[in-house]
Every structure is written in C-alpha cells, then in structure tokens.
C-alpha cells in the first residue's frame, strides 16, 4: 500500500476521533492488549478479516475471550475483530458477517478494536467495490463498512454508542521498514 493511502487513512481516522496504533504483526497481541478495555471478547484472527492473518504471527492477547457466550458479549467492554479491508479516503473498515461472530463482537460493545493489515488498504470506495463485487457474487458474503464510532441524532442531540461502539481503535499491522515509521496525516489533509 502506498504511503499516501496509509497517511490518508490515518488522517481520516483522526478526523473521526479513532485512535490508531501501528506495528509489525509480531506486536499485534501487545498493541491489542494496550487498546482493549476489560472485559474483552474477540474473534480469532484468520477467521475474522483476511485469510492472510491465519498464517500470520499476528495474534490476540490471552485475556481476549475468543469463544464468548451471549453473557460474555453482554458484559464485554471491548470487542476485537479483524477487518477485511480499509478504505483510506473515508477511514472505513470492511467487517464481514460470518459464523465466527464478527458482526456482534464489533457492534455490541462500548469499544471496538479493529486489526487491519496495511496491505489491505485501498484508496477509495471504487477500489473497495472492485474488491467486494466478486466476493459477494462468488462467495455470497455480507459486509458492513464501519466508519468511526456509532453516532446518531435521532434522539435530539448527537449521541455516541446508540447503535454500535462508542469508540474505535485501529491496530494497523505494517511490514518491513514501514513498521517502524510513524503514522502521520499529510499537512492540510485533515
């Protein structure tokens, strides 16, 4: 993924009030641990998000319950899922509805921690639909594009967390030399 797309994505997330931490896949568990509140539920990486995470050194901390019961989900503060895709221009992530429970784990918590590979960033929605079209036709998947914390003004003033998480944190997994570079939005982009 280009540096411009990564910078644009980081800038859009900042505009939305979404925190971002970044590092190599080997640091994923530590990054998630730092971002997640207690108690935390999650979907194992590789069953949530891109298949490429199945063979990755990326993992979740042991304290994240990856086989949550309904009761665990009701009491969880944080839900941790992988994302299949990130859309740089909007700061959106693509979350697949799957048997592993990605959708409820991402929606029924106060804090959603999203694990996304930098390689899975696309510049804009047109590229996202190029990715999505064949998957929905050939694999019949359902995808939700989530952009920042849940917010609604249905009840008068702006309310966060009425239809989803109150806050979101993205763990961006970077490879090679990029793993050590700071994430910054370009000047004038925010």
HELIX and SHEET records of a PDB file:
HELIX    1   1 UNK A    3  UNK A   15  1                                  13    
HELIX    2   2 UNK A   25  UNK A   27  5                                   3    
HELIX    3   3 UNK A   28  UNK A   35  1                                   8    
HELIX    4   4 UNK A   51  UNK A   55  5                                   5    
HELIX    5   5 UNK A   70  UNK A   75  1                                   6    
HELIX    6   6 UNK A  102  UNK A  107  1                                   6    
HELIX    7   7 UNK A  118  UNK A  120  5                                   3    
HELIX    8   8 UNK A  125  UNK A  139  1                                  15    
HELIX    9   9 UNK A  176  UNK A  180  5                                   5    
SHEET    1   A 6 UNK A  19  UNK A  23  0                                        
SHEET    2   A 6 UNK A 167  UNK A 173  1                                        
SHEET    3   A 6 UNK A 111  UNK A 117  1                                        
SHEET    4   A 6 UNK A  78  UNK A  82  1                                        
SHEET    5   A 6 UNK A  40  UNK A  42  1                                        
SHEET    6   A 6 UNK A  64  UNK A  65  1                                        
SHEET    1   B 4 UNK A 121  UNK A 122  0                                        
SHEET    2   B 4 UNK A  85  UNK A  87  1                                        
SHEET    3   B 4 UNK A  92  UNK A  97 -1                                        
SHEET    4   B 4 UNK A 142  UNK A 147 -1                                        
SHEET    1   C 2 UNK A 151  UNK A 152  0                                        
SHEET    2   C 2 UNK A 159  UNK A 160 -1                                        
END                                                                             
